[in-house]
Amino acid sequence: MSSGSETTANDTPRQATIAVDLGAESCRVSLLRWPQSESGSKPHISLVHRFPNGPVQAEDSSLRWPYDAIVAGVEEGMRRCADLAPEGIASVGVDGWAVDYVRLNAENQPLAAPFCYRDERNAAAEPLLHEKISPARLREITGLQLQPLNTLYQLYADRLDGLDAGTGWLNLPESLLARWSGVRVSEYTNATHTQMVELESRQWSREILNAADIDASTMPQIVLPGTVLGSMQGPLADLEAFRHTKVIAPACHDTASAITGIPAEAGRWGYISCGTWSLLGIPLDHPVNDERARTHQFTNMGLDGSRYLLQKNMNGMWLLKQCMDAWCKVGAAWSIEDLCEAACRTEMPDVALDVDDPELHRMGDMPARINAQRKQYGLPALDESPAGAPVMASLIFHSLASRYAKVFGQLEELAGHTIDCIYFVGGGSRNALLREWTQQATGKTICTGAVESSSVGNFALQLAALDAKGQSAVHEDVARYARMLCAI
């Protein structure tokens, strides 16, 4: 293994690696370079390009992702990486949020801008599909938390709307990989989030596809994380740095990449991947799909090394971000740092929010939505103006921490063991106040992983795949690389 060396076996500088992380609010292109002289001893990760992202309202009032802008931003970042790495780029991998997808033509070009999972059409498609296959049967087959945003319901909405299915579909990370390699796949960790994969066989469920009237021939091949898809093709391949670049499918689901990037050794630990969503879970060697897991709506997600994430998806910093957007519209641009400082001086909230309330997942005027819930509970309204922001922020943080504590209690029960510590990763890991209140609520030791843990896991899987030379990436190598990268 060459994780600590600065040159390859033939004494030439080790080439760089690119990790692309697609986020619902921003997209990032990061570069991993190895020391090119005796003066350096450790590899270096730099965030080369970051650009904003977010759903946009289309002319037909649907909510869509600006796919062309995402592609342009990512490839601009990759060109910048090429300029910074004269030694060349060994590989590139992409991770991102799950469930959303691109319908493609034969040339791997999009038929239309992809829908956002928050589009209202999904809620209408869900009950109609349940008339053809029951929620209980879907859960039994997939082990997945039932949510209208899942890819299955979106594809069924396409069928109901008579949309052209094209020559197939790919989730957003895999659509970029196909653009550069010419190879269409669905990476396993991302595929498990579609609600169409059998829990035991880890293959597409014909029963579910038939119920949703989805043509099985349009389903991409499922591959394991760390699969090398081929060499870079297209205009980027004309750049010298990309002439020998391998296109690799890491854990394309950003949460799976983030958990892969946690530097934990042994022991029993859990995680909170805190960003727009809060994703709470524990890694296991086996799925848990009993009646308790189904009742509490826990999900079994794929992870590298043929492992599973027993996970709960719940609201996250979306609540605060939507509040901040509302306050910004009336001229008050609070920063999270200032809000945390002010929130810690407020009194404890009277009652926690139900952060899982579907109304709190909708866009727009979040302070009013929060007060609407409080009114239902017979509680007094909070100040919705920017002056009331600290109290509103305190309520959100306390409510998240309280919900985290309840979920981890359920996770311990389902796993049959206690959790020694909880790793915070993602943007929320920088929120010291949320970490502190989570520690108080859970009684667990809180550890902090990398802010860009998804990129760390992405890099680790690529490096292990390159070491494997065409074979499957070895989990032990992936974990070793993750610990090394977190230490730099």
Secondary structure as GFF3:
##gff-version 3
##sequence-region A 1 488
A	DSSP	beta_strand	16	22	.	.	.	ID=ss1
A	DSSP	beta_strand	26	33	.	.	.	ID=ss2
A	DSSP	beta_strand	44	52	.	.	.	ID=ss3
A	DSSP	beta_strand	56	57	.	.	.	ID=ss4
A	DSSP	beta_strand	63	64	.	.	.	ID=ss5
A	DSSP	alpha_helix	67	84	.	.	.	ID=ss6
A	DSSP	beta_strand	89	96	.	.	.	ID=ss7
A	DSSP	beta_strand	101	103	.	.	.	ID=ss8
A	DSSP	alpha_helix	121	130	.	.	.	ID=ss9
A	DSSP	alpha_helix	135	142	.	.	.	ID=ss10
A	DSSP	alpha_helix	151	161	.	.	.	ID=ss11
A	DSSP	beta_strand	169	171	.	.	.	ID=ss12
A	DSSP	alpha_helix	172	181	.	.	.	ID=ss13
A	DSSP	beta_strand	185	187	.	.	.	ID=ss14
A	DSSP	alpha_helix	188	191	.	.	.	ID=ss15
A	DSSP	three_ten_helix	192	194	.	.	.	ID=ss16
A	DSSP	alpha_helix	206	211	.	.	.	ID=ss17
A	DSSP	three_ten_helix	216	218	.	.	.	ID=ss18
A	DSSP	beta_strand	221	223	.	.	.	ID=ss19
A	DSSP	beta_strand	227	231	.	.	.	ID=ss20
A	DSSP	three_ten_helix	235	238	.	.	.	ID=ss21
A	DSSP	three_ten_helix	240	242	.	.	.	ID=ss22
A	DSSP	beta_strand	246	249	.	.	.	ID=ss23
A	DSSP	alpha_helix	254	260	.	.	.	ID=ss24
A	DSSP	beta_strand	269	274	.	.	.	ID=ss25
A	DSSP	beta_strand	277	284	.	.	.	ID=ss26
A	DSSP	alpha_helix	291	295	.	.	.	ID=ss27
A	DSSP	beta_strand	299	303	.	.	.	ID=ss28
A	DSSP	three_ten_helix	304	306	.	.	.	ID=ss29
A	DSSP	beta_strand	307	315	.	.	.	ID=ss30
A	DSSP	alpha_helix	318	329	.	.	.	ID=ss31
A	DSSP	alpha_helix	336	343	.	.	.	ID=ss32
A	DSSP	three_ten_helix	358	361	.	.	.	ID=ss33
A	DSSP	alpha_helix	366	376	.	.	.	ID=ss34
A	DSSP	three_ten_helix	386	388	.	.	.	ID=ss35
A	DSSP	alpha_helix	389	415	.	.	.	ID=ss36
A	DSSP	beta_strand	421	425	.	.	.	ID=ss37
A	DSSP	three_ten_helix	427	430	.	.	.	ID=ss38
A	DSSP	alpha_helix	432	442	.	.	.	ID=ss39
A	DSSP	beta_strand	445	448	.	.	.	ID=ss40
A	DSSP	alpha_helix	453	468	.	.	.	ID=ss41
A	DSSP	alpha_helix	475	487	.	.	.	ID=ss42
###
